[in-house]
Amino acid sequence: MALQGMTIGQAAQAAGLTRKAVRVYESKSLLPAADRSTAGYRLYTSADVELLTFIRARTLGLHLDDVREVLEIHRGGTPPCNAVRDLLDARIAEIDTTVKELLTLRQTLAETRKAADDRPCTDSSPYRPAGRPRPGPRPRTAT
């Protein structure tokens, strides 16, 4: 009797992923290896699609290792709620740090841009910060 199931394309579309993403998740053991048809095509079940949809949580910025950790906890029979909360809190903290760093960088860029307005366009050296005098000739050293 032939196996029934969804092809990789159908499963990917149902989970909102690409076929390549499904293959990657399978190769990283986030998704169990799919059964194969007699022609060798991967066949996926609705349970596989549910799992793929969960793994897609990566779009929230979770790392694949984090998703793997949650799946292992779940497969062990324990609800992963606390682990998910901890992972989300850690990810939020990472994002807060990144936002702070980006705001600092933005401020520096804005100040540099403002300084560029105060600098005459006749100064042709792009390597010298605004406000610094042009260096004079180097003193010769005796040989």
GIRA-V972259 format. One line per field, one symbol per residue. psi: psi as a letter, one per 40 degrees, with the letter a starting at -180 (. if undefined). A space follows every 10 residues. Layout:
BEGIN
psi: ???
END
This chain:
BEGIN
psi: hiiiaiiddd ddddefiidd dddddddefd hihiiiidee iihiiddddd dddddeedee eiiddddddd dddddeehhf dddddddddd dddddddddd dddddddddd dddddddehi eeheheehii ehihiaihii ii.
END
